[in-house]
């Protein structure tokens, strides 16, 4: 899963990116060009930690999240139109967005206005989506003039999307419309799940009131989080206590990221590896098997499943089996978050 970090100039979006990826600062690429920078972040998971202690595998693998930030070209973020052009070009491949809004004073920009900044970026996405629709509708109209018959409901679906956008509403408010297969290839920006990250000053942990449409919001003290990300865990824990931060931005943002994309984690265990696998919620066991290996999906027989909490209460797999909490499930079983699964297959 990939999430794009977006924000207006001096909002602190790169600071948030650095806090997540444990980087110390912005790395400006040579040549004076704005480029996407990716950071792959493991998801802290106490289930993987516990299973590692139980099985003592050669390797432990956590689920991962990829974040992207646009960096480079000093000063370009002050040029809104140029930044937006780069933003629209690079963000269509993202599964969701983290929108960073400044909520701290800035000598150059003055007092913050979260609602204004949020609306400005949202409007850019609405305009970009409308332009995509208008361009496609124009092409369809030209094809009709040439006598070509337009198959399927694409034209009507695009018109419905345009109606939503013209009402100044993002397409994520209509997932039943934006998610239909005929529109999948358009990459509508306003249809992506959105998490608003309000970037507060060091001493401020209050989420301000502002209107947000069909999105979640959370407070992060970005500068503090980036500084803590550079510290050893023992020092970072003491730092968090001093500022009343219960858990790091890394953990909270990734948890929200999973929630945004309706994701779940199942686990496989053994002497070689304990591994967390990321899937969509309620994925059938047959498709979850394919996430591990295509041969397992092809030769799927059964899934031997135990819920992690049942396994932990039992103490080990043999005790869990003896107590009757290990069960066999078929192809259509909907995998649940925290399931520990052994796939039986034959190829």
WOJO-V42815 format. One record per pair of residues at least 24 apart in sequence whose C-alpha atoms are under 10 Angstrom apart, sorted by the first residue. I is the first residue (numbers start at 1). J is the second residue. D is the distance in Angstrom with one decimal. If there is no record, write none. Layout:
I&J&D + I&J&D
This chain:
1&40&10.0 + 1&64&7.9 + 1&65&5.8 + 1&66&6.2 + 1&67&8.6 + 1&94&8.0 + 1&95&6.5 + 1&96&8.6 + 1&257&9.2 + 1&258&9.1 + 1&261&8.5 + 1&263&9.3 + 1&278&8.6 + 1&279&9.6 + 2&38&9.2 + 2&39&9.7 + 2&40&9.1 + 2&64&9.6 + 2&65&6.4 + 2&66&4.7 + 2&67&5.7 + 2&68&7.4 + 2&91&9.9 + 2&93&7.9 + 2&94&5.3 + 2&95&5.5 + 2&96&7.0 + 2&97&8.8 + 2&257&9.5 + 3&38&9.7 + 3&65&7.8 + 3&66&6.3 + 3&67&4.9 + 3&68&6.3 + 3&69&9.1 + 3&91&8.7 + 3&93&8.9 + 3&94&5.3 + 3&95&5.7 + 3&96&4.9 + 3&97&5.3 + 3&98&6.8 + 3&192&9.8 + 3&193&9.6 + 3&194&9.5 + 3&195&9.9 + 3&257&7.9 + 3&261&9.8 + 4&36&9.5 + 4&37&10.0 + 4&38&9.2 + 4&66&8.6 + 4&67&5.7 + 4&68&4.8 + 4&69&6.3 + 4&70&8.8 + 4&87&9.4 + 4&90&8.9 + 4&91&6.3 + 4&92&9.1 + 4&93&8.8 + 4&94&5.8 + 4&95&7.8 + 4&96&6.5 + 4&97&4.8 + 4&98&6.1 + 4&99&8.3 + 4&194&9.8 + 5&67&6.9 + 5&68&5.9 + 5&69&5.3 + 5&70&8.0 + 5&87&9.8 + 5&91&9.0 + 5&94&9.6 + 5&96&9.0 + 5&97&5.9 + 5&98&4.8 + 5&99&6.0 + 5&100&7.1 + 5&195&9.7 + 5&196&10.0 + 5&197&9.6 + 6&68&8.8 + 6&69&7.1 + 6&70&8.0 + 6&84&9.9 + 6&87&7.8 + 6&91&8.9 + 6&97&7.0 + 6&98&6.2 + 6&99&4.9 + 6&100&6.1 + 6&101&8.9 + 6&121&8.7 + 6&196&9.7 + 6&197&9.9 + 7&69&9.6 + 7&70&9.8 + 7&77&9.2 + 7&83&9.8 + 7&84&9.9 + 7&87&9.5 + 7&98&8.4 + 7&99&5.6 + 7&100&4.9 + 7&101&6.2 + 7&102&8.4 + 7&117&8.2 + 7&118&8.5 + 7&120&9.9 + 7&121&7.5 + 7&196&9.8 + 7&197&9.6 + 8&77&6.9 + 8&78&8.2 + 8&79&9.8 + 8&80&7.6 + 8&83&8.5 + 8&84&9.1 + 8&99&9.0 + 8&100&7.8 + 8&101&7.4 + 8&102&8.3 + 8&117&7.1 + 8&118&9.0 + 8&120&8.7 + 8&121&7.7 + 9&75&8.7 + 9&76&8.4 + 9&77&4.7 + 9&78&5.6 + 9&79&8.3 + 9&80&7.7 + 9&83&8.7 + 9&101&9.7 + 9&102&9.1 + 9&109&9.4 + 10&75&10.0 + 10&77&7.6 + 10&78&8.2 + 10&100&9.9 + 10&101&9.3 + 10&102&7.5 + 10&106&8.3 + 10&108&9.3 + 10&109&8.5 + 11&77&9.8 + 11&99&9.6 + 11&100&6.3 + 11&101&5.6 + 11&102&4.4 + 11&103&8.0 + 11&104&8.8 + 11&106&9.5 + 11&112&9.4 + 11&114&10.0 + 11&117&9.3 + 11&198&9.1 + 11&199&7.3 + 11&200&9.8 + 11&222&9.8 + 12&100&7.0 + 12&101&7.9 + 12&102&6.8 + 12&103&9.7 + 12&104&9.8 + 12&198&9.7 + 12&199&6.9 + 12&200&9.5 + 12&221&9.8 + 12&222&7.0 + 12&223&8.1 + 13&69&7.6 + 13&70&9.2 + 13&71&9.9 + 13&98&8.9 + 13&99&8.0 + 13&100&5.6 + 13&101&8.1 + 13&102&8.8 + 13&197&9.1 + 13&199&8.4 + 13&222&8.4 + 14&68&9.6 + 14&69&6.6 + 14&70&8.1 + 14&71&7.7 + 14&100&9.3 + 14&222&9.2 + 14&226&9.8 + 15&100&9.9 + 15&199&9.4 + 15&221&9.7 + 15&222&6.0 + 15&223&6.4 + 15&224&9.5 + 15&225&8.4 + 15&226&6.4 + 15&227&9.5 + 16&69&9.5 + 16&98&9.8 + 16&100&8.1 + 16&197&9.0 + 16&199&8.3 + 16&220&8.2 + 16&221&8.7 + 16&222&5.4 + 16&223&7.8 + 16&224&9.8 + 16&225&7.7 + 16&226&7.0 + 16&249&8.5 + 16&250&9.3 + 16&253&9.9 + 17&67&7.4 + 17&68&7.8 + 17&69&6.7 + 17&70&9.9 + 17&98&10.0 + 17&222&9.1 + 17&226&8.5 + 17&250&9.6 + 18&69&9.5 + 18&222&9.0 + 18&223&9.5 + 18&225&8.8 + 18&226&6.0 + 18&227&9.3 + 18&229&8.1 + 18&230&9.5 + 19&221&10.0 + 19&222&7.1 + 19&223&8.1 + 19&224&8.6 + 19&225&5.5 + 19&226&4.0 + 19&227&7.5 + 19&228&7.8 + 19&229&5.7 + 19&230&8.3 + 19&248&9.0 + 19&249&7.3 + 19&250&7.1 + 20&67&8.4 + 20&222&9.8 + 20&225&8.4 + 20&226&7.8 + 20&229&7.7 + 20&248&9.1 + 20&249&7.0 + 20&250&5.1 + 20&251&8.8 + 20&253&8.3 + 20&254&8.8 + 21&66&9.4 + 21&67&8.4 + 21&226&9.1 + 21&229&8.2 + 21&230&10.0 + 21&250&8.2 + 22&225&9.4 + 22&226&7.0 + 22&227&8.9 + 22&228&8.8 + 22&229&5.2 + 22&230&6.2 + 22&231&9.4 + 22&250&9.2 + 23&226&7.8 + 23&227&9.6 + 23&229&7.8 + 23&230&7.4 + 24&226&7.4 + 24&227&8.0 + 24&229&8.4 + 24&230&6.9 + 25&226&8.8 + 26&69&10.0 + 26&71&7.2 + 26&72&8.2 + 27&71&7.3 + 27&72&7.4 + 28&71&6.4 + 28&72&4.6 + 28&73&7.2 + 28&74&7.9 + 29&71&7.7 + 29&72&5.7 + 29&73&8.0 + 30&72&8.2 + 30&73&9.0 + 31&72&9.0 + 31&73&8.4 + 32&72&6.4 + 32&73&4.7 + 32&74&7.6 + 32&76&9.7 + 33&71&8.4 + 33&72&5.7 + 33&73&5.1 + 33&74&8.9 + 33&76&9.3 + 34&69&10.0 + 34&70&6.4 + 34&71&5.4 + 34&72&4.3 + 34&73&5.2 + 34&74&8.6 + 34&76&8.1 + 34&77&9.7 + 34&82&9.9 + 34&83&8.6 + 34&86&7.5 + 34&87&9.7 + 35&68&9.9 + 35&69&8.3 + 35&70&5.6 + 35&71&5.6 + 35&72&6.3 + 35&73&8.6 + 35&86&8.4 + 35&87&9.9 + 35&90&8.7 + 36&67&9.9 + 36&68&6.3 + 36&69&5.6 + 36&70&4.5 + 36&71&6.2 + 36&72&8.7 + 36&86&9.2 + 36&87&9.3 + 36&90&7.2 + 36&91&9.2 + 37&67&8.3 + 37&68&5.5 + 37&69&5.3 + 37&70&6.0 + 37&71&6.6 + 37&72&9.4 + 38&66&6.7 + 38&67&5.7 + 38&68&4.5 + 38&69&6.6 + 38&70&8.9 + 39&65&8.3 + 39&66&5.6 + 39&67&5.3 + 39&68&6.4 + 39&69&8.4 + 40&64&6.5 + 40&65&5.8 + 40&66&4.4 + 40&67&6.5 + 40&68&8.9 + 41&65&5.2 + 41&66&6.2 + 41&67&7.7 + 41&250&8.5 + 41&254&8.8 + 42&66&8.8 + 42&250&9.4 + 42&251&9.8 + 42&254&9.1 + 43&250&8.3 + 43&251&7.3 + 43&254&6.8 + 43&255&8.4 + 43&258&9.9 + 43&276&9.3 + 44&250&8.6 + 44&251&6.8 + 44&254&8.9 + 44&255&9.6 + 45&251&9.3 + 45&265&9.9 + 45&276&8.7 + 47&267&8.6 + 47&274&9.9 + 47&276&8.9 + 47&308&7.3 + 47&309&8.9 + 47&312&9.0 + 47&338&7.8 + 47&340&9.8 + 48&267&7.9 + 48&268&9.6 + 48&269&9.3 + 48&274&6.8 + 48&275&7.1 + 48&276&7.0 + 48&308&9.9 + 48&338&9.9 + 49&274&9.1 + 50&274&10.0 + 50&308&9.8 + 50&312&8.2 + 51&267&9.2 + 51&268&9.5 + 51&269&7.4 + 51&270&9.3 + 51&273&9.9 + 51&274&6.9 + 51&275&9.3 + 51&308&9.1 + 51&311&9.5 + 51&312&8.7 + 51&316&9.3 + 51&340&9.7 + 52&269&8.5 + 52&270&9.3 + 52&271&9.4 + 52&273&8.4 + 52&274&6.3 + 52&275&9.2 + 53&274&10.0 + 54&269&9.7 + 54&270&9.8 + 54&271&9.9 + 54&274&9.9 + 54&312&9.6 + 54&315&8.7 + 54&316&7.4 + 54&317&9.5 + 55&269&7.4 + 55&270&6.5 + 55&271&6.1 + 55&272&9.0 + 55&273&8.6 + 55&274&7.8 + 55&316&9.2 + 56&269&9.9 + 56&270&8.5 + 56&271&6.7 + 56&272&8.6 + 56&273&8.5 + 56&274&8.6 + 57&269&8.2 + 57&270&6.5 + 57&271&4.5 + 57&272&5.0 + 57&273&5.0 + 57&274&6.4 + 57&275&9.9 + 58&270&9.1 + 58&271&6.6 + 58&272&5.0 + 58&273&5.9 + 58&274&8.5 + 59&270&9.6 + 59&271&8.6 + 59&272&6.3 + 59&273&4.7 + 59&274&6.6 + 59&275&8.3 + 60&269&9.2 + 60&272&8.6 + 60&273&5.5 + 60&274&4.8 + 60&275&5.8 + 60&276&8.5 + 61&267&9.8 + 61&273&7.4 + 61&274&6.3 + 61&275&4.6 + 61&276&6.2 + 61&277&8.8 + 62&265&9.8 + 62&267&9.5 + 62&274&8.5 + 62&275&6.1 + 62&276&5.2 + 62&277&7.8 + 62&278&9.4 + 63&264&10.0 + 63&265&7.6 + 63&266&9.5 + 63&267&9.6 + 63&275&7.7 + 63&276&5.2 + 63&277&5.9 + 63&278&6.2 + 63&279&9.9 + 64&254&9.2 + 64&276&8.9 + 64&277&8.8 + 64&278&8.0 + 65&254&7.4 + 65&257&8.4 + 65&258&8.9 + 65&278&9.4 + 66&94&9.5 + 66&254&10.0 + 67&94&8.9 + 67&96&9.8 + 67&97&9.3 + 67&98&9.1 + 68&94&8.4 + 68&97&9.5 + 68&98&9.7 + 81&124&9.9 + 84&121&8.8 + 84&124&7.7 + 84&125&9.4 + 84&128&10.0 + 85&124&10.0 + 85&128&10.0 + 87&124&10.0 + 87&125&9.9 + 88&124&8.9 + 88&125&8.0 + 88&128&7.7 + 88&189&8.3 + 91&187&9.4 + 91&189&8.0 + 92&186&9.1 + 92&187&5.8 + 92&188&7.5 + 92&189&6.6 + 92&192&9.4 + 93&187&7.6 + 93&189&9.5 + 94&187&9.1 + 94&189&9.0 + 94&192&8.2 + 95&187&9.6 + 95&189&9.5 + 95&191&9.8 + 95&192&6.5 + 95&193&7.6 + 95&194&9.6 + 95&257&10.0 + 95&260&9.5 + 95&261&7.7 + 96&189&8.8 + 96&190&9.7 + 96&191&8.9 + 96&192&5.1 + 96&193&4.9 + 96&194&6.0 + 96&195&8.1 + 96&257&8.1 + 96&260&7.6 + 96&261&7.4 + 97&189&9.0 + 97&190&9.7 + 97&192&6.9 + 97&193&6.5 + 97&194&5.0 + 97&195&6.4 + 97&196&8.4 + 97&257&9.0 + 97&260&9.4 + 98&193&8.8 + 98&194&6.0 + 98&195&4.9 + 98&196&5.9 + 98&197&6.6 + 98&216&9.9 + 98&217&9.5 + 98&253&9.0 + 98&256&9.9 + 98&257&8.5 + 99&194&7.1 + 99&195&6.2 + 99&196&4.8 + 99&197&5.8 + 99&198&8.3 + 99&199&9.9 + 99&217&9.3 + 100&195&8.6 + 100&196&6.1 + 100&197&4.7 + 100&198&5.9 + 100&199&6.5 + 100&217&9.9 + 100&218&9.9 + 100&219&9.8 + 100&220&9.4 + 100&222&9.8 + 101&196&7.2 + 101&197&6.2 + 101&198&5.0 + 101&199&5.9 + 101&200&8.8 + 101&219&9.8 + 102&197&8.8 + 102&198&6.3 + 102&199&5.2 + 102&200&6.9 + 102&201&9.0 + 102&222&9.9 + 103&197&9.8 + 103&198&6.3 + 103&199&5.4 + 103&200&4.9 + 103&201&6.9 + 103&204&9.3 + 103&207&9.4 + 103&208&8.5 + 103&219&9.4 + 103&220&9.9 + 103&221&9.5 + 104&198&9.5 + 104&199&7.3 + 104&200&5.5 + 104&201&5.1 + 104&202&8.9 + 104&204&8.9 + 104&221&9.7 + 105&200&9.3 + 105&201&8.0 + 112&200&9.8 + 113&208&9.8 + 113&210&9.2 + 114&196&9.8 + 114&197&10.0 + 114&198&7.5 + 114&199&9.4 + 114&208&8.2 + 114&209&8.8 + 114&210&7.0 + 114&211&9.3 + 115&208&9.5 + 115&209&8.6 + 115&210&5.4 + 115&211&6.6 + 115&212&8.1 + 116&210&9.2 + 116&211&9.8 + 118&196&8.2 + 118&198&9.9 + 118&210&9.2 + 118&211&9.0 + 118&212&8.1 + 119&211&9.2 + 119&212&8.8 + 122&168&9.2 + 122&169&9.1 + 122&170&7.7 + 122&189&9.3 + 122&190&7.4 + 122&213&9.8 + 123&165&9.5 + 123&168&7.7 + 123&169&9.1 + 123&170&8.8 + 123&190&9.1 + 124&189&9.4 + 124&190&9.2 + 125&165&9.6 + 125&170&8.1 + 125&171&9.9 + 125&188&8.2 + 125&189&5.7 + 125&190&5.6 + 125&191&9.2 + 126&162&9.4 + 126&164&9.6 + 126&165&6.0 + 126&166&8.3 + 126&167&9.9 + 126&168&7.2 + 126&169&7.7 + 126&170&6.4 + 126&171&8.4 + 126&188&8.8 + 126&189&7.7 + 126&190&6.1 + 126&191&9.5 + 127&165&8.1 + 127&166&9.1 + 127&168&9.4 + 127&189&9.8 + 127&190&9.4 + 128&188&8.2 + 128&189&7.7 + 128&190&8.8 + 129&161&8.9 + 129&162&8.3 + 129&165&7.9 + 129&170&9.2 + 129&171&9.0 + 129&186&8.7 + 129&187&8.5 + 129&188&5.6 + 129&189&6.5 + 129&190&7.1 + 129&191&9.1 + 130&158&9.4 + 130&161&8.4 + 130&162&6.2 + 130&163&9.5 + 130&164&9.8 + 130&165&6.8 + 130&166&8.0 + 130&188&9.1 + 131&162&9.5 + 132&158&9.6 + 132&162&9.8 + 132&186&7.6 + 132&187&9.2 + 132&188&8.1 + 133&157&10.0 + 133&158&6.2 + 133&159&8.0 + 133&161&8.0 + 133&162&6.9 + 133&186&8.5 + 133&188&9.2 + 134&158&8.7 + 134&159&9.1 + 134&162&8.3 + 136&186&9.4 + 152&182&8.4 + 153&182&7.8 + 153&183&9.9 + 154&180&9.8 + 154&181&9.7 + 154&182&6.1 + 154&183&7.3 + 155&182&9.8 + 157&182&8.2 + 157&183&7.8 + 158&182&9.5 + 158&183&7.9 + 161&188&9.8 + 165&190&8.8 + 169&213&7.9 + 169&214&9.5 + 170&213&7.9 + 170&214&8.4 + 171&214&9.6 + 172&213&8.9 + 172&214&6.9 + 172&215&8.7 + 173&213&7.6 + 173&214&5.9 + 173&215&9.1 + 174&214&9.5 + 192&260&9.3 + 192&261&9.2 + 193&257&9.1 + 193&259&9.7 + 193&260&5.9 + 193&261&7.0 + 193&262&10.0 + 194&256&9.9 + 194&257&9.0 + 194&260&7.2 + 194&261&9.5 + 195&253&8.8 + 195&256&7.6 + 195&257&7.7 + 195&259&9.9 + 195&260&7.5 + 197&221&9.5 + 197&222&9.5 + 197&253&8.7 + 198&222&9.0 + 199&223&8.6 + 200&224&9.7 + 202&243&8.4 + 203&243&7.6 + 203&244&9.7 + 204&243&9.6 + 205&243&9.2 + 205&244&8.7 + 205&245&8.7 + 215&260&8.7 + 216&256&8.3 + 216&259&9.7 + 216&260&8.3 + 217&256&9.3 + 218&249&10.0 + 218&252&9.0 + 218&253&8.6 + 218&256&9.0 + 219&249&9.2 + 219&252&10.0 + 219&253&9.9 + 220&245&9.7 + 220&248&9.2 + 220&249&6.6 + 220&252&9.3 + 220&253&9.0 + 221&245&9.4 + 221&249&8.4 + 222&249&8.3 + 224&248&10.0 + 224&249&9.8 + 225&249&6.5 + 225&250&8.6 + 226&250&9.9 + 263&337&8.4 + 264&335&8.5 + 264&336&7.0 + 264&337&4.8 + 264&338&7.7 + 264&339&9.5 + 265&335&8.9 + 265&336&7.6 + 265&337&5.0 + 265&338&5.8 + 265&339&7.6 + 265&340&9.4 + 266&305&9.9 + 266&307&9.3 + 266&308&9.1 + 266&335&7.5 + 266&336&7.1 + 266&337&5.8 + 266&338&5.1 + 266&339&4.9 + 266&340&6.0 + 266&341&7.2 + 267&305&9.9 + 267&306&10.0 + 267&307&9.7 + 267&308&8.6 + 267&337&8.9 + 267&338&6.7 + 267&339&6.2 + 267&340&4.7 + 267&341&6.2 + 267&342&8.8 + 268&292&9.0 + 268&305&10.0 + 268&339&8.7 + 268&340&5.8 + 268&341&5.5 + 268&342&6.5 + 268&343&8.9 + 269&340&7.5 + 269&341&7.8 + 269&342&7.8 + 270&342&9.4 + 275&340&9.8 + 276&338&9.0 + 276&339&10.0 + 276&340&9.2 + 277&337&10.0 + 277&338&9.9 + 278&337&9.3 + 279&335&8.9 + 279&336&9.7 + 279&337&9.0 + 280&335&9.1 + 280&336&9.7 + 280&337&9.6 + 281&334&8.0 + 281&335&7.3 + 281&336&7.0 + 281&337&7.5 + 282&332&9.7 + 282&333&8.2 + 282&334&4.5 + 282&335&5.3 + 282&336&6.2 + 282&337&8.5 + 283&332&8.5 + 283&333&8.0 + 283&334&5.3 + 283&335&5.6 + 283&336&8.1 + 284&330&8.8 + 284&331&6.3 + 284&332&4.9 + 284&333&5.3 + 284&334&4.6 + 284&335&6.1 + 284&336&9.6 + 285&329&7.9 + 285&330&7.0 + 285&331&5.1 + 285&332&5.9 + 285&333&5.3 + 285&334&6.1 + 285&335&5.8 + 285&336&9.6 + 285&341&9.4 + 285&343&9.0 + 286&330&7.9 + 286&331&4.7 + 286&332&6.8 + 286&333&8.1 + 286&334&9.2 + 286&335&9.5 + 286&343&9.4 + 287&331&8.1 + 287&332&9.0 + 287&334&9.7 + 287&335&9.5 + 288&331&9.4 + 288&333&9.9 + 288&334&9.1 + 288&335&7.5 + 288&341&9.8 + 288&343&9.6 + 289&331&9.2 + 289&341&9.3 + 289&342&9.4 + 289&343&6.9 + 289&344&9.6 + 289&345&9.5 + 292&343&9.4 + 295&345&8.2 + 295&346&8.4 + 295&347&6.8 + 296&343&7.3 + 296&344&7.8 + 296&345&5.7 + 296&346&7.5 + 296&347&7.8 + 297&331&9.3 + 297&343&9.0 + 297&344&9.8 + 297&345&7.8 + 297&346&9.5 + 297&347&9.5 + 298&345&8.1 + 298&346&8.3 + 298&347&7.2 + 299&343&9.8 + 299&344&8.3 + 299&345&4.8 + 299&346&4.7 + 299&347&4.9 + 300&330&8.8 + 300&331&7.6 + 300&343&7.2 + 300&344&6.3 + 300&345&4.4 + 300&346&6.6 + 300&347&8.4 + 301&328&9.9 + 301&329&9.2 + 301&330&7.4 + 301&331&7.9 + 301&343&7.7 + 301&344&5.4 + 301&345&4.9 + 301&346&7.1 + 302&327&9.9 + 302&328&6.3 + 302&329&5.8 + 302&330&5.3 + 302&331&7.0 + 302&333&9.8 + 302&342&8.6 + 302&343&6.2 + 302&344&5.2 + 302&345&7.0 + 303&327&8.2 + 303&328&5.6 + 303&329&5.1 + 303&330&6.3 + 303&331&7.8 + 303&333&8.6 + 303&335&9.8 + 303&340&9.8 + 303&341&6.4 + 303&342&5.9 + 303&343&4.6 + 303&344&6.0 + 303&345&8.7 + 304&328&4.6 + 304&329&6.4 + 304&330&9.1 + 304&339&9.7 + 304&340&8.3 + 304&341&5.6 + 304&342&5.0 + 304&343&6.1 + 304&344&7.2 + 305&329&7.0 + 305&335&9.0 + 305&336&9.9 + 305&339&6.4 + 305&340&5.8 + 305&341&4.7 + 305&342&6.6 + 305&343&8.5 + 306&338&8.8 + 306&339&5.8 + 306&340&5.3 + 306&341&6.7 + 306&342&9.0 + 307&336&8.2 + 307&337&8.4 + 307&338&6.0 + 307&339&4.5 + 307&340&5.9 + 307&341&8.6 + 308&337&8.9 + 308&338&5.4 + 308&339&5.7 + 308&340&5.9 + 308&341&9.6 + 309&338&7.9 + 309&339&8.8 + 309&340&9.7 + 310&339&9.6 + 310&340&9.9 + 311&339&9.6 + 311&340&8.4
